[in-house]
């Protein structure tokens, strides 16, 4: 009996050792190659509900409230969420669920969101639209309640369209612009042939378009030709930041200087507008970081980065500190 017990204990210890070695190896594999990023970065807050089927995607910030707003989708295909997290306390303020105007649960992918003209804008993906929520209603909604978008804005015009994957805002003196862009990856996420642009590096096959919003009309003002795999986009002065990722490969933040680009004209949505081609000629930096980086936000000269690797869908981020939203200084 004693011999049998000793064998069982040894087997248990071996299993524990194997698990510890696996976790150590996993952390080393995913963290050591990007150790520079971790040295230069800090943890902002824990991404909520990573152990409850939430798959993190979108990120934006309200200076007025001091809160981050998050969105994404659910592994179990339940209603897509909106989370509000306070910047200072790093605590979850509340979680909300989205429903359609007819009362059914909204289960869209929700790749990104931003705050624009006191509205919360969420990407509509393959539905080629943007969903518009009244921010005041979001802020006043009870915790764990359902919220409904008030309308959707079409991203189709003149046989052209954007399947919105991320969204952002450009601050300009004569009026802010609402930006949304598409995700390209061959063969499963293709874009229109007309969006392909020749560059000094080869070809860009995706677009991000900046719109002026007048009532329910999106008026294209300018556009950006971008690389594939873009998950998020942010603007800071004359710089453009692109977050790119796919699968378990390491992510990158690409930085471009708009002062180095001479805009060309391109017909988009039936209108000739300036096009800024983002390629190696204007790229100033490429920051390597953890896999599965999603939307980004710039705040107080810091770049905040969402991450979906710790979700129940991908799991490995649970062992590599993927449950945190990180920020890194831009200096």
N, C-alpha and C positions, 0 to 999 in steps of 0.2 A: 504493500500500500504506500509506504514511504517512498519507495523507488518510483512508483507511478506518479506520485505528487511532485517529486523532484523533476521528472521529465516534463510534466505539464508546466511547471514554473519556468523551466529553461526554454520551452517552446514559446511561452508568453513573452519572455524577455527578448528572445530573438525577433519575434514579431514587432515588439515595441522598438527595438533597435533598427529594424528595416524601415519602419514608418518614420522614425527620426532621421535616418539617412536620406530617405526619399524627400522629406520636407526640406532638409538642409540643401540637398542637391537642387531641388526646385528653386529655392530662394537664390542660390548661387547662380544658377543658369539665367534667371530672369533679372537679377539685380546687379551682378558684378559687371556685365558689359555696359551698363548705364549708371555706374556708380557716381560719375561726375554729376549727372542730373540730380541724384538723391542728395549729394553733398551740397548742392546749390538750391535745394528746395525744402519746403516745410509742409507739414500736414495742416490742412485747413479744417476740415470737418469729416466725420464719418458719413459716407454715403448711406442714406437710410434704406432699410428693408432689403439689403443685399441677400439676406437669408430668408426672405419672404417673397421670392420670385420677381423682384424688381430688377430690370436691366437698364442701367443708367445710360442716358444719351445726352439730353439737353441741359444747358446751364446758362443762367443770366443773373443779373444783380440789379437791385433797386437801391439807388443812393438815398432816396427819400425814406425808405423803411429800414435800411441796413440789413436787408434779407436777400439771400440767394433763392432763386426759383429753379426747380429741377423738373425734368420730365423724362419719359422713356416709354417702355412698354413692359408687360408682365409675361413671364414664362408660361404661366398657366392660362394665358389668353383671357384673363379677367380684365376689368376696366383699366385703361391706361391712367397713370397717376400724374398729379402735380404735387410736388413737395415744396415746403417753404422752410428754409434753414436760416437761423440768425447768424450773422457773420461774427459778432463779438462773443456770444455765448457758445457758439458752435452746436447749438441744440436744435432739434427739430421743433418748429413752431406748430406745424400741422401737416397732415396729408389729406389730399382730396382725390376723388375719382371722377373721371370724365364720362358724361353721357351725351348721347345725341339729342337733338331737339325733340325727337319722338319718344324719349324716355328710355330707349335701349342703351346698353353699355357701349361706349366707344372703346375699341380695342386696337386702334391704330398704332403704328410703330413709333410715332412722335420722336423723330430724330433730333429735333432742336427746338429751342424757344428763345424769344427775346421780348423786351419791353419796349413799346413804341407808342408814343402819344397816349399814355395811360391805358394802353391795351396790352394784353399778353398775346403774343403771336406764336403759334405752334405750327411746325411744318406738316404738310399734308402728303408728302411722299408721292407715291404713284397716283394719288388722286389729283395731282397737279394743282394744288391749292394751298392756301394758308388759312388756318383756323384762327378766328379772332375772339378773344375772351375779354370781358370787362374786368380790368384789374381790381376795381373797387369791390366787385362782387366776389372775386377770388379772395381778396384780403378779409372780407367780412364773413365768408362762408364758415360754417361750423366744422370743426375737425372731423375727418372721416366722412364728410358728406359728399354728395354728388354735385358737380358743376357742369354747366352746359355752355358750349360756345355760342355766341350770338349770331355769327355769320361765317361764311367762308369766302375768300377772295381768290378768284381764278387766276392761274398762272399760264393760261392758254390764250394765244392770239395769233391770227394769220398763219395757221398751221405750224406754229412754233409753241414750245412749252418748256417749262422747268419742272422736273420731278423733285420737289424741294426736299433736301436732306439735312440742311442746317440753315440757320438764319442769324442775322446780326444787324447792327445799325451803324451808319456812318454819320458822325456829328459834323454838321456844316453850318456856317453862319446864316445862310439864307434858307435853312430848313433841313432837318434830319432826313436821311434816306433809309428806307427799309431794304435790307439785302437778303436774298436767299439764293442758295446754290445747289447743284446736283452732285451726286456721287457716281463716279465712273469706275467700273472694273469689268474687264472682258473675261468671260463671256456673259456673266449673269446680270451685270448692271451696265447696260449700254445706254448711250445717249444719242441724240439726233446727229446725223452726218453733218448737218449745217453748223454744229457746235465745235467741230474739229478745226483746230487752228495750227498752222505750221509755226514752229518755234526754233530757236537756235539749238534746242536739245532734241528735236524730233517733232512730236505733236502733243498738244493739249487737247483733250476730248471732252472737257466739261466746262460749264459756264456758271458764274455767279452774277446775278443781275441786281443792280441797285435801282429802287423804285421811289418815285415821289408818289405819295398817297393823297388822293383827292376824293373825299367821301368814300365810295366803294370801288374806286378805280385805281389800278396800279399802272403808273405811267413810267416806263423804263427811261432812265436818265443816263446810266453808264453801265458797263459790264466788265467782268474780269475773266480772262481765259485762264483756267486752272488745271493743274495736274489731276491724275486719278487718285482715288482713295481718300478724298478730302471728307473729313468728319465734322470740321468746325472751322470758322473763319472769324477773325477779329481785326479791328482797325485801331491804330493808335498814331495820331499825328500823320506823318507821311509813310508809315509802315503798315504792311499787311501781313497777318500771321495766318498760316494754314496748318491745321492739325490733320495728320494722315495716319491711317492704320488699317490693318486687315488681319484677322486671325491672330495667331500667336507670334507673328513677326513683330519686331520692335517698331514702335511708332516714331514719327518725326514731327517736329514743329519747324516749318519752313518760313523764313522771314524775307520779305521783299521790300525794296525801297521804291516807292512810286515816283520819286524824283528822277530815277534812272530810266523811266519808261516814257516813250513818246507814243501817246495813244493813237490808234488807227480807228477808222470808221467801220462799223459792221451793222448789218441789218438784223435786228433782234426784235421779235414781237411786232414786226411790221414797221419798225422805226429805225432810222440810221442814228446810232449813238456811239460815243467814244468807247473803244475797247482797249483795256490795259492787259497786255500779255505778260503773265507772271512766269518767267523762266530764269535760266542761269544768269542772264545778263543783269537782272535786277535783284537776284537772290543775294542776301548778305549773310545768312546764317542757316544752318540746319542742326537742330537740337535733337539728339537721339534720346528716347525715353521708353518707359514701360509699354508693353503691348496693350492694344485696345483702348488707346486714348480717344476720347470723343469730343464733345464741344468744348470750346475755350472761352474765357472772359478775361478782359484786362481791367484791372482795378488797382489804383494807387501804384502804378508802375510794376505791378505783379501780374503774372500770367497764371490764371487758375485753370485746371485741367480735370475734366471728368474722366472716369474710367469704368468700364463694364466688366473687367476680368474677375471681380469677386462675386459676381452674380451666380445664382444657382444654375444658370445656363452654362457657364464656363468654368467655374469653381476654382481654377488654379490661383486666381488672385487672392483667395482667402488665405493662402500661405505666403504671399509675396507682398503684403501690405497694400493690396489693390482695393481695399475697402475705403480708402481715403481719397478725398479731393485734395490734390497737391497744388501748391503755388510756388512759382519760382521768380526771383527778381529778374527784371529785364536789363538791368545795368551790367 
